[in-house]
Amino acid sequence: VALAETAVRAGAATGARVLLASSAAVYGAQAGLLAEAAPLRPANPYGQAKAEMETRAAALGGALGVAVTALRIGNIAGFDAILGGWRPGFALDRFADGRSPRRSYIGPRSLARVLAALLAAPELPPHVLCVD
């Protein structure tokens, strides 16, 4: 949270826009497709910290006149245990009925293209953007 607030203050001092790396973990285990306006229901400390970061950075950005967009990044293919680091004893999350959550992935190159497009855009999307 402190790092995000420092980035917003630096944006205010230099006139820069601020992109924050948040996470889809802010949604918790909600069913269905999740969009930016979906309620935040983080299910673990990581998601709670990201939700707090988003809230505090947005408030500070508003107070200082800095454009702040939190990127709610889903799973990056190759950077998780499912697509690159499966090991003996590893198990997926499971619901009571035996199903596992659906996961959305973005490849590293696609993520880089999204970031480049955001940096080149004349304005950032307001507040949050789901990236997955």
DOLUM-35472 format. One record per atom (N, C-alpha, C): chain; atom name; x, y, z. Coordinates in Angstrom, 3 decimals. Layout:
N
{atom 'A'; 'CA'; {X; Y; Z}}
...
This chain:
132
{atom 'A'; 'N'; {0.833; -1.190; 0.000}}
{atom 'A'; 'CA'; {0.000; 0.000; 0.000}}
{atom 'A'; 'C'; {0.878; 1.255; 0.000}}
{atom 'A'; 'N'; {1.917; 1.233; 0.810}}
{atom 'A'; 'CA'; {2.804; 2.400; 0.892}}
{atom 'A'; 'C'; {3.492; 2.659; -0.443}}
{atom 'A'; 'N'; {3.896; 1.610; -1.138}}
{atom 'A'; 'CA'; {4.545; 1.773; -2.435}}
{atom 'A'; 'C'; {3.588; 2.406; -3.450}}
{atom 'A'; 'N'; {2.327; 1.983; -3.444}}
{atom 'A'; 'CA'; {1.335; 2.567; -4.355}}
{atom 'A'; 'C'; {1.125; 4.044; -4.039}}
{atom 'A'; 'N'; {1.034; 4.367; -2.761}}
{atom 'A'; 'CA'; {0.855; 5.771; -2.384}}
{atom 'A'; 'C'; {2.077; 6.598; -2.782}}
{atom 'A'; 'N'; {3.256; 6.027; -2.659}}
{atom 'A'; 'CA'; {4.472; 6.721; -3.096}}
{atom 'A'; 'C'; {4.433; 6.962; -4.600}}
{atom 'A'; 'N'; {3.968; 5.973; -5.361}}
{atom 'A'; 'CA'; {3.852; 6.134; -6.813}}
{atom 'A'; 'C'; {2.868; 7.247; -7.163}}
{atom 'A'; 'N'; {1.770; 7.336; -6.447}}
{atom 'A'; 'CA'; {0.785; 8.402; -6.704}}
{atom 'A'; 'C'; {1.389; 9.765; -6.382}}
{atom 'A'; 'N'; {2.110; 9.865; -5.281}}
{atom 'A'; 'CA'; {2.761; 11.142; -4.938}}
{atom 'A'; 'C'; {3.806; 11.517; -5.985}}
{atom 'A'; 'N'; {4.543; 10.528; -6.480}}
{atom 'A'; 'CA'; {5.522; 10.794; -7.537}}
{atom 'A'; 'C'; {4.808; 11.241; -8.809}}
{atom 'A'; 'N'; {3.670; 10.650; -9.102}}
{atom 'A'; 'CA'; {2.872; 11.080; -10.252}}
{atom 'A'; 'C'; {2.426; 12.523; -10.103}}
{atom 'A'; 'N'; {2.039; 12.892; -8.903}}
{atom 'A'; 'CA'; {1.618; 14.275; -8.651}}
{atom 'A'; 'C'; {2.794; 15.237; -8.834}}
{atom 'A'; 'N'; {3.960; 14.831; -8.387}}
{atom 'A'; 'CA'; {5.135; 15.701; -8.471}}
{atom 'A'; 'C'; {5.636; 15.875; -9.897}}
{atom 'A'; 'N'; {5.409; 14.873; -10.745}}
{atom 'A'; 'CA'; {5.963; 14.904; -12.099}}
{atom 'A'; 'C'; {4.923; 15.062; -13.198}}
{atom 'A'; 'N'; {3.645; 15.011; -12.821}}
{atom 'A'; 'CA'; {2.590; 15.098; -13.820}}
{atom 'A'; 'C'; {2.352; 13.787; -14.556}}
{atom 'A'; 'N'; {2.820; 12.680; -13.987}}
{atom 'A'; 'CA'; {2.679; 11.369; -14.621}}
{atom 'A'; 'C'; {1.386; 10.674; -14.206}}
{atom 'A'; 'N'; {0.908; 9.824; -15.073}}
{atom 'A'; 'CA'; {-0.219; 8.942; -14.757}}
{atom 'A'; 'C'; {0.341; 7.720; -14.034}}
{atom 'A'; 'N'; {-0.517; 7.013; -13.300}}
{atom 'A'; 'CA'; {-0.049; 5.883; -12.502}}
{atom 'A'; 'C'; {-0.851; 4.630; -12.843}}
{atom 'A'; 'N'; {-0.125; 3.580; -13.215}}
{atom 'A'; 'CA'; {-0.696; 2.246; -13.384}}
{atom 'A'; 'C'; {-0.237; 1.400; -12.205}}
{atom 'A'; 'N'; {-1.175; 0.751; -11.537}}
{atom 'A'; 'CA'; {-0.839; -0.097; -10.400}}
{atom 'A'; 'C'; {-1.107; -1.554; -10.749}}
{atom 'A'; 'N'; {-0.223; -2.436; -10.331}}
{atom 'A'; 'CA'; {-0.426; -3.872; -10.522}}
{atom 'A'; 'C'; {-1.270; -4.404; -9.372}}
{atom 'A'; 'N'; {-2.548; -4.595; -9.648}}
{atom 'A'; 'CA'; {-3.436; -5.203; -8.669}}
{atom 'A'; 'C'; {-3.636; -6.657; -9.078}}
{atom 'A'; 'N'; {-4.739; -7.241; -8.680}}
{atom 'A'; 'CA'; {-4.947; -8.662; -8.929}}
{atom 'A'; 'C'; {-6.431; -8.987; -8.972}}
{atom 'A'; 'N'; {-6.766; -10.013; -9.730}}
{atom 'A'; 'CA'; {-8.133; -10.521; -9.725}}
{atom 'A'; 'C'; {-8.483; -11.125; -8.371}}
{atom 'A'; 'N'; {-7.490; -11.291; -7.497}}
{atom 'A'; 'CA'; {-7.734; -11.816; -6.154}}
{atom 'A'; 'C'; {-8.642; -10.904; -5.337}}
{atom 'A'; 'N'; {-8.828; -9.662; -5.768}}
{atom 'A'; 'CA'; {-9.731; -8.758; -5.037}}
{atom 'A'; 'C'; {-11.179; -9.238; -5.108}}
{atom 'A'; 'N'; {-11.496; -10.090; -6.094}}
{atom 'A'; 'CA'; {-12.866; -10.589; -6.250}}
{atom 'A'; 'C'; {-13.168; -11.797; -5.375}}
{atom 'A'; 'N'; {-12.158; -12.500; -4.912}}
{atom 'A'; 'CA'; {-12.392; -13.710; -4.142}}
{atom 'A'; 'C'; {-12.935; -14.812; -5.035}}
{atom 'A'; 'N'; {-13.764; -15.661; -4.481}}
{atom 'A'; 'CA'; {-14.270; -16.841; -5.190}}
{atom 'A'; 'C'; {-15.694; -16.636; -5.699}}
{atom 'A'; 'N'; {-15.954; -15.534; -6.349}}
{atom 'A'; 'CA'; {-17.289; -15.278; -6.883}}
{atom 'A'; 'C'; {-17.517; -16.099; -8.154}}
{atom 'A'; 'N'; {-18.762; -16.412; -8.415}}
{atom 'A'; 'CA'; {-19.113; -17.204; -9.597}}
{atom 'A'; 'C'; {-19.272; -16.310; -10.818}}
{atom 'A'; 'N'; {-19.063; -16.892; -11.988}}
{atom 'A'; 'CA'; {-19.325; -16.202; -13.244}}
{atom 'A'; 'C'; {-18.199; -15.287; -13.671}}
{atom 'A'; 'N'; {-18.452; -14.612; -14.805}}
{atom 'A'; 'CA'; {-17.483; -13.655; -15.318}}
{atom 'A'; 'C'; {-17.477; -12.418; -14.438}}
{atom 'A'; 'N'; {-16.318; -11.900; -14.168}}
{atom 'A'; 'CA'; {-16.191; -10.745; -13.280}}
{atom 'A'; 'C'; {-15.711; -9.543; -14.072}}
{atom 'A'; 'N'; {-16.396; -8.444; -13.892}}
{atom 'A'; 'CA'; {-16.046; -7.198; -14.563}}
{atom 'A'; 'C'; {-15.583; -6.184; -13.522}}
{atom 'A'; 'N'; {-15.110; -5.075; -14.003}}
{atom 'A'; 'CA'; {-14.574; -4.039; -13.113}}
{atom 'A'; 'C'; {-15.561; -3.614; -12.024}}
{atom 'A'; 'N'; {-16.850; -3.611; -12.326}}
{atom 'A'; 'CA'; {-17.848; -3.143; -11.358}}
{atom 'A'; 'C'; {-18.298; -4.223; -10.378}}
{atom 'A'; 'N'; {-17.798; -5.436; -10.504}}
{atom 'A'; 'CA'; {-18.182; -6.506; -9.578}}
{atom 'A'; 'C'; {-17.735; -6.153; -8.161}}
{atom 'A'; 'N'; {-18.498; -6.571; -7.163}}
{atom 'A'; 'CA'; {-18.107; -6.259; -5.780}}
{atom 'A'; 'C'; {-16.798; -6.932; -5.394}}
{atom 'A'; 'N'; {-16.041; -6.270; -4.555}}
{atom 'A'; 'CA'; {-14.783; -6.826; -4.070}}
{atom 'A'; 'C'; {-15.075; -7.698; -2.853}}
{atom 'A'; 'N'; {-14.603; -8.943; -2.923}}
{atom 'A'; 'CA'; {-14.787; -9.889; -1.821}}
{atom 'A'; 'C'; {-13.527; -10.731; -1.665}}
{atom 'A'; 'N'; {-12.410; -10.079; -1.361}}
{atom 'A'; 'CA'; {-11.156; -10.840; -1.264}}
{atom 'A'; 'C'; {-11.266; -11.947; -0.222}}
{atom 'A'; 'N'; {-10.724; -13.114; -0.567}}
{atom 'A'; 'CA'; {-10.842; -14.282; 0.300}}
{atom 'A'; 'C'; {-9.561; -14.574; 1.077}}
{atom 'A'; 'N'; {-8.521; -13.768; 0.872}}
{atom 'A'; 'CA'; {-7.260; -14.032; 1.566}}
{atom 'A'; 'C'; {-6.521; -12.711; 1.785}}
{atom 'A'; 'N'; {-5.482; -12.734; 2.606}}
{atom 'A'; 'CA'; {-4.745; -11.490; 2.892}}
{atom 'A'; 'C'; {-4.164; -10.816; 1.647}}
{atom 'A'; 'N'; {-3.731; -11.602; 0.671}}
{atom 'A'; 'CA'; {-3.195; -11.016; -0.564}}
{atom 'A'; 'C'; {-4.265; -10.186; -1.267}}
{atom 'A'; 'N'; {-5.441; -10.755; -1.461}}
{atom 'A'; 'CA'; {-6.540; -10.027; -2.096}}
{atom 'A'; 'C'; {-6.973; -8.821; -1.278}}
{atom 'A'; 'N'; {-6.979; -8.967; 0.038}}
{atom 'A'; 'CA'; {-7.336; -7.842; 0.914}}
{atom 'A'; 'C'; {-6.332; -6.701; 0.772}}
{atom 'A'; 'N'; {-5.050; -7.038; 0.714}}
{atom 'A'; 'CA'; {-4.013; -6.010; 0.570}}
{atom 'A'; 'C'; {-4.151; -5.292; -0.775}}
{atom 'A'; 'N'; {-4.430; -6.042; -1.844}}
{atom 'A'; 'CA'; {-4.603; -5.421; -3.155}}
{atom 'A'; 'C'; {-5.842; -4.521; -3.171}}
{atom 'A'; 'N'; {-6.926; -4.956; -2.553}}
{atom 'A'; 'CA'; {-8.138; -4.126; -2.497}}
{atom 'A'; 'C'; {-7.871; -2.837; -1.714}}
{atom 'A'; 'N'; {-7.161; -2.953; -0.602}}
{atom 'A'; 'CA'; {-6.815; -1.762; 0.180}}
{atom 'A'; 'C'; {-5.914; -0.829; -0.628}}
{atom 'A'; 'N'; {-4.953; -1.401; -1.343}}
{atom 'A'; 'CA'; {-4.067; -0.592; -2.181}}
{atom 'A'; 'C'; {-4.872; 0.188; -3.204}}
{atom 'A'; 'N'; {-5.800; -0.492; -3.889}}
{atom 'A'; 'CA'; {-6.629; 0.177; -4.896}}
{atom 'A'; 'C'; {-7.409; 1.342; -4.289}}
{atom 'A'; 'N'; {-8.055; 1.081; -3.161}}
{atom 'A'; 'CA'; {-8.898; 2.093; -2.520}}
{atom 'A'; 'C'; {-8.086; 3.306; -2.083}}
{atom 'A'; 'N'; {-6.982; 3.052; -1.411}}
{atom 'A'; 'CA'; {-6.179; 4.165; -0.899}}
{atom 'A'; 'C'; {-5.491; 4.942; -2.007}}
{atom 'A'; 'N'; {-4.997; 4.245; -3.036}}
{atom 'A'; 'CA'; {-4.334; 4.933; -4.149}}
{atom 'A'; 'C'; {-5.337; 5.761; -4.942}}
{atom 'A'; 'N'; {-6.548; 5.235; -5.137}}
{atom 'A'; 'CA'; {-7.573; 5.988; -5.858}}
{atom 'A'; 'C'; {-7.958; 7.248; -5.081}}
{atom 'A'; 'N'; {-8.098; 7.122; -3.768}}
{atom 'A'; 'CA'; {-8.445; 8.287; -2.946}}
{atom 'A'; 'C'; {-7.342; 9.337; -2.989}}
{atom 'A'; 'N'; {-6.104; 8.899; -2.862}}
{atom 'A'; 'CA'; {-4.983; 9.839; -2.902}}
{atom 'A'; 'C'; {-4.862; 10.463; -4.290}}
{atom 'A'; 'N'; {-5.030; 9.652; -5.329}}
{atom 'A'; 'CA'; {-4.988; 10.188; -6.686}}
{atom 'A'; 'C'; {-6.054; 11.239; -6.903}}
{atom 'A'; 'N'; {-7.255; 10.979; -6.395}}
{atom 'A'; 'CA'; {-8.327; 11.971; -6.502}}
{atom 'A'; 'C'; {-7.984; 13.261; -5.783}}
{atom 'A'; 'N'; {-7.408; 13.137; -4.608}}
{atom 'A'; 'CA'; {-7.054; 14.325; -3.824}}
{atom 'A'; 'C'; {-5.929; 15.123; -4.474}}
{atom 'A'; 'N'; {-5.001; 14.427; -5.152}}
{atom 'A'; 'CA'; {-3.848; 15.100; -5.748}}
{atom 'A'; 'C'; {-4.008; 15.392; -7.238}}
{atom 'A'; 'N'; {-5.136; 14.957; -7.811}}
{atom 'A'; 'CA'; {-5.367; 15.185; -9.234}}
{atom 'A'; 'C'; {-4.527; 14.310; -10.143}}
{atom 'A'; 'N'; {-4.248; 13.086; -9.713}}
{atom 'A'; 'CA'; {-3.429; 12.153; -10.484}}
{atom 'A'; 'C'; {-4.319; 11.042; -11.039}}
{atom 'A'; 'N'; {-4.190; 10.764; -12.334}}
{atom 'A'; 'CA'; {-4.912; 9.647; -12.942}}
{atom 'A'; 'C'; {-4.285; 8.346; -12.460}}
{atom 'A'; 'N'; {-5.089; 7.511; -11.803}}
{atom 'A'; 'CA'; {-4.620; 6.230; -11.271}}
{atom 'A'; 'C'; {-5.523; 5.134; -11.815}}
{atom 'A'; 'N'; {-4.909; 4.110; -12.393}}
{atom 'A'; 'CA'; {-5.664; 2.943; -12.846}}
{atom 'A'; 'C'; {-5.030; 1.699; -12.250}}
{atom 'A'; 'N'; {-5.835; 0.910; -11.547}}
{atom 'A'; 'CA'; {-5.385; -0.360; -11.002}}
{atom 'A'; 'C'; {-5.690; -1.448; -12.019}}
{atom 'A'; 'N'; {-4.674; -2.179; -12.402}}
{atom 'A'; 'CA'; {-4.833; -3.273; -13.355}}
{atom 'A'; 'C'; {-5.084; -4.551; -12.572}}
{atom 'A'; 'N'; {-6.289; -5.067; -12.669}}
{atom 'A'; 'CA'; {-6.635; -6.313; -11.979}}
{atom 'A'; 'C'; {-6.216; -7.470; -12.873}}
{atom 'A'; 'N'; {-4.985; -7.879; -12.677}}
{atom 'A'; 'CA'; {-4.376; -8.891; -13.528}}
{atom 'A'; 'C'; {-4.779; -10.275; -13.036}}
{atom 'A'; 'N'; {-5.237; -11.098; -13.980}}
{atom 'A'; 'CA'; {-5.581; -12.484; -13.663}}
{atom 'A'; 'C'; {-4.330; -13.338; -13.662}}
{atom 'A'; 'N'; {-4.440; -14.540; -14.141}}
{atom 'A'; 'CA'; {-3.311; -15.459; -14.200}}
{atom 'A'; 'C'; {-2.485; -15.203; -15.451}}
{atom 'A'; 'N'; {-1.182; -15.119; -15.279}}
{atom 'A'; 'CA'; {-0.276; -14.963; -16.417}}
{atom 'A'; 'C'; {0.246; -16.353; -16.757}}
{atom 'A'; 'N'; {-0.058; -16.799; -17.958}}
{atom 'A'; 'CA'; {0.324; -18.153; -18.369}}
{atom 'A'; 'C'; {1.825; -18.355; -18.224}}
{atom 'A'; 'N'; {2.192; -19.452; -17.584}}
{atom 'A'; 'CA'; {3.598; -19.765; -17.377}}
{atom 'A'; 'C'; {4.152; -19.278; -16.062}}
{atom 'A'; 'N'; {3.393; -18.433; -15.354}}
{atom 'A'; 'CA'; {3.865; -17.890; -14.086}}
{atom 'A'; 'C'; {3.128; -18.481; -12.896}}
{atom 'A'; 'N'; {2.473; -19.611; -13.115}}
{atom 'A'; 'CA'; {1.766; -20.242; -12.006}}
{atom 'A'; 'C'; {2.062; -21.728; -12.001}}
{atom 'A'; 'N'; {1.618; -22.400; -10.996}}
{atom 'A'; 'CA'; {1.906; -23.820; -10.846}}
{atom 'A'; 'C'; {1.187; -24.677; -11.877}}
{atom 'A'; 'N'; {0.052; -24.234; -12.377}}
{atom 'A'; 'CA'; {-0.718; -25.052; -13.304}}
{atom 'A'; 'C'; {-0.020; -25.161; -14.650}}
{atom 'A'; 'N'; {0.504; -24.066; -15.162}}
{atom 'A'; 'CA'; {1.091; -24.068; -16.498}}
{atom 'A'; 'C'; {2.611; -24.005; -16.496}}
{atom 'A'; 'N'; {3.249; -24.493; -15.475}}
{atom 'A'; 'CA'; {4.691; -24.418; -15.537}}
{atom 'A'; 'C'; {5.424; -25.029; -14.366}}
{atom 'A'; 'N'; {4.757; -25.290; -13.292}}
{atom 'A'; 'CA'; {5.501; -25.775; -12.147}}
{atom 'A'; 'C'; {4.810; -26.883; -11.393}}
{atom 'A'; 'N'; {4.022; -27.697; -12.102}}
{atom 'A'; 'CA'; {3.317; -28.778; -11.425}}
{atom 'A'; 'C'; {4.334; -29.688; -10.746}}
{atom 'A'; 'N'; {4.027; -30.079; -9.529}}
{atom 'A'; 'CA'; {4.936; -30.936; -8.784}}
{atom 'A'; 'C'; {4.131; -31.974; -8.001}}
{atom 'A'; 'N'; {4.754; -33.056; -7.592}}
{atom 'A'; 'CA'; {4.041; -34.087; -6.827}}
{atom 'A'; 'C'; {3.405; -33.496; -5.569}}
{atom 'A'; 'N'; {2.180; -33.904; -5.318}}
{atom 'A'; 'CA'; {1.464; -33.433; -4.135}}
{atom 'A'; 'C'; {0.685; -32.153; -4.341}}
{atom 'A'; 'N'; {0.869; -31.493; -5.485}}
{atom 'A'; 'CA'; {0.146; -30.249; -5.766}}
{atom 'A'; 'C'; {-1.307; -30.576; -6.075}}
{atom 'A'; 'N'; {-2.236; -29.777; -5.554}}
{atom 'A'; 'CA'; {-3.664; -29.987; -5.816}}
{atom 'A'; 'C'; {-4.313; -28.648; -6.134}}
{atom 'A'; 'N'; {-5.272; -28.677; -7.027}}
{atom 'A'; 'CA'; {-6.032; -27.479; -7.376}}
{atom 'A'; 'C'; {-7.082; -27.197; -6.315}}
{atom 'A'; 'N'; {-7.492; -25.933; -6.236}}
{atom 'A'; 'CA'; {-8.617; -25.587; -5.375}}
{atom 'A'; 'C'; {-9.834; -26.371; -5.841}}
{atom 'A'; 'N'; {-10.656; -26.780; -4.900}}
{atom 'A'; 'CA'; {-11.881; -27.501; -5.250}}
{atom 'A'; 'C'; {-13.038; -26.960; -4.442}}
{atom 'A'; 'N'; {-14.176; -26.897; -5.104}}
{atom 'A'; 'CA'; {-15.410; -26.554; -4.423}}
{atom 'A'; 'C'; {-15.971; -27.816; -3.769}}
{atom 'A'; 'N'; {-16.978; -27.647; -2.933}}
{atom 'A'; 'CA'; {-17.580; -28.782; -2.229}}
{atom 'A'; 'C'; {-18.105; -29.846; -3.192}}
{atom 'A'; 'N'; {-18.546; -29.427; -4.367}}
{atom 'A'; 'CA'; {-19.091; -30.397; -5.335}}
{atom 'A'; 'C'; {-18.004; -31.054; -6.183}}
{atom 'A'; 'N'; {-16.723; -30.780; -5.905}}
{atom 'A'; 'CA'; {-15.626; -31.408; -6.626}}
{atom 'A'; 'C'; {-15.102; -30.626; -7.818}}
{atom 'A'; 'N'; {-15.829; -29.586; -8.233}}
{atom 'A'; 'CA'; {-15.361; -28.774; -9.357}}
{atom 'A'; 'C'; {-14.247; -27.847; -8.879}}
{atom 'A'; 'N'; {-13.455; -27.368; -9.818}}
{atom 'A'; 'CA'; {-12.438; -26.375; -9.479}}
{atom 'A'; 'C'; {-12.826; -25.053; -10.146}}
{atom 'A'; 'N'; {-12.294; -23.945; -9.659}}
{atom 'A'; 'CA'; {-12.642; -22.643; -10.251}}
{atom 'A'; 'C'; {-12.182; -22.562; -11.700}}
{atom 'A'; 'N'; {-12.915; -21.820; -12.488}}
{atom 'A'; 'CA'; {-12.459; -21.517; -13.837}}
{atom 'A'; 'C'; {-11.430; -20.411; -13.719}}
{atom 'A'; 'N'; {-10.404; -20.520; -14.515}}
{atom 'A'; 'CA'; {-9.348; -19.525; -14.461}}
{atom 'A'; 'C'; {-9.176; -18.884; -15.829}}
{atom 'A'; 'N'; {-8.897; -17.615; -15.799}}
{atom 'A'; 'CA'; {-8.655; -16.881; -17.028}}
{atom 'A'; 'C'; {-7.158; -16.593; -17.116}}
{atom 'A'; 'N'; {-6.599; -16.768; -18.305}}
{atom 'A'; 'CA'; {-5.170; -16.574; -18.483}}
{atom 'A'; 'C'; {-4.881; -15.518; -19.536}}
{atom 'A'; 'N'; {-3.760; -14.844; -19.353}}
{atom 'A'; 'CA'; {-3.214; -13.965; -20.379}}
{atom 'A'; 'C'; {-1.752; -14.369; -20.546}}
{atom 'A'; 'N'; {-1.293; -14.389; -21.787}}
{atom 'A'; 'CA'; {0.106; -14.718; -22.042}}
{atom 'A'; 'C'; {0.997; -13.525; -21.773}}
{atom 'A'; 'N'; {2.269; -13.763; -21.492}}
{atom 'A'; 'CA'; {3.192; -12.655; -21.221}}
{atom 'A'; 'C'; {3.277; -11.644; -22.361}}
{atom 'A'; 'N'; {3.275; -12.105; -23.598}}
{atom 'A'; 'CA'; {3.344; -11.176; -24.734}}
{atom 'A'; 'C'; {2.067; -10.352; -24.840}}
{atom 'A'; 'N'; {0.927; -10.993; -24.606}}
{atom 'A'; 'CA'; {-0.340; -10.245; -24.649}}
{atom 'A'; 'C'; {-0.381; -9.206; -23.541}}
{atom 'A'; 'N'; {0.097; -9.574; -22.364}}
{atom 'A'; 'CA'; {0.153; -8.615; -21.261}}
{atom 'A'; 'C'; {1.057; -7.447; -21.627}}
{atom 'A'; 'N'; {2.201; -7.729; -22.224}}
{atom 'A'; 'CA'; {3.113; -6.654; -22.639}}
{atom 'A'; 'C'; {2.441; -5.737; -23.656}}
{atom 'A'; 'N'; {1.664; -6.296; -24.579}}
{atom 'A'; 'CA'; {0.953; -5.462; -25.563}}
{atom 'A'; 'C'; {-0.101; -4.588; -24.886}}
{atom 'A'; 'N'; {-0.793; -5.151; -23.908}}
{atom 'A'; 'CA'; {-1.790; -4.365; -23.165}}
{atom 'A'; 'C'; {-1.110; -3.203; -22.449}}
{atom 'A'; 'N'; {-0.008; -3.490; -21.770}}
{atom 'A'; 'CA'; {0.709; -2.433; -21.048}}
{atom 'A'; 'C'; {1.224; -1.363; -22.003}}
{atom 'A'; 'N'; {1.769; -1.771; -23.144}}
{atom 'A'; 'CA'; {2.268; -0.801; -24.131}}
{atom 'A'; 'C'; {1.129; 0.070; -24.649}}
{atom 'A'; 'N'; {-0.029; -0.536; -24.908}}
{atom 'A'; 'CA'; {-1.174; 0.236; -25.396}}
{atom 'A'; 'C'; {-1.644; 1.233; -24.343}}
{atom 'A'; 'N'; {-1.657; 0.823; -23.086}}
{atom 'A'; 'CA'; {-2.063; 1.748; -22.020}}
{atom 'A'; 'C'; {-1.082; 2.906; -21.897}}
{atom 'A'; 'N'; {0.194; 2.615; -21.987}}
{atom 'A'; 'CA'; {1.193; 3.677; -21.890}}
{atom 'A'; 'C'; {1.108; 4.652; -23.063}}
{atom 'A'; 'N'; {0.717; 4.153; -24.225}}
{atom 'A'; 'CA'; {0.617; 5.004; -25.411}}
{atom 'A'; 'C'; {-0.706; 5.751; -25.494}}
{atom 'A'; 'N'; {-1.697; 5.320; -24.752}}
{atom 'A'; 'CA'; {-3.026; 5.942; -24.811}}
{atom 'A'; 'C'; {-2.982; 7.358; -24.244}}
{atom 'A'; 'N'; {-3.758; 8.270; -24.815}}
{atom 'A'; 'CA'; {-3.759; 9.642; -24.298}}
{atom 'A'; 'C'; {-4.342; 9.746; -22.889}}
{atom 'A'; 'N'; {-5.241; 8.837; -22.545}}
{atom 'A'; 'CA'; {-5.828; 8.820; -21.193}}
{atom 'A'; 'C'; {-5.931; 7.383; -20.717}}
{atom 'A'; 'N'; {-5.834; 7.198; -19.402}}
{atom 'A'; 'CA'; {-6.001; 5.877; -18.828}}
{atom 'A'; 'C'; {-7.477; 5.580; -18.618}}
{atom 'A'; 'N'; {-7.844; 4.286; -18.612}}
{atom 'A'; 'CA'; {-9.209; 3.943; -18.216}}
{atom 'A'; 'C'; {-9.437; 4.414; -16.775}}
{atom 'A'; 'N'; {-10.652; 4.800; -16.445}}
{atom 'A'; 'CA'; {-10.892; 5.288; -15.080}}
{atom 'A'; 'C'; {-10.816; 4.183; -14.029}}
{atom 'A'; 'N'; {-10.019; 4.385; -13.052}}
{atom 'A'; 'CA'; {-9.935; 3.618; -11.805}}
{atom 'A'; 'C'; {-9.422; 2.196; -11.922}}
{atom 'A'; 'N'; {-10.138; 1.275; -12.592}}
{atom 'A'; 'CA'; {-9.699; -0.111; -12.659}}
{atom 'A'; 'C'; {-9.883; -0.674; -14.059}}
{atom 'A'; 'N'; {-9.065; -1.681; -14.376}}
{atom 'A'; 'CA'; {-9.180; -2.374; -15.653}}
{atom 'A'; 'C'; {-8.827; -3.840; -15.404}}
{atom 'A'; 'N'; {-9.740; -4.740; -15.767}}
{atom 'A'; 'CA'; {-9.451; -6.168; -15.674}}
{atom 'A'; 'C'; {-8.556; -6.561; -16.846}}
{atom 'A'; 'N'; {-7.479; -7.251; -16.548}}
{atom 'A'; 'CA'; {-6.526; -7.681; -17.569}}
{atom 'A'; 'C'; {-6.344; -9.174; -17.422}}
{atom 'A'; 'N'; {-7.002; -9.921; -18.274}}
{atom 'A'; 'CA'; {-6.851; -11.384; -18.262}}
{atom 'A'; 'C'; {-7.277; -11.967; -19.576}}
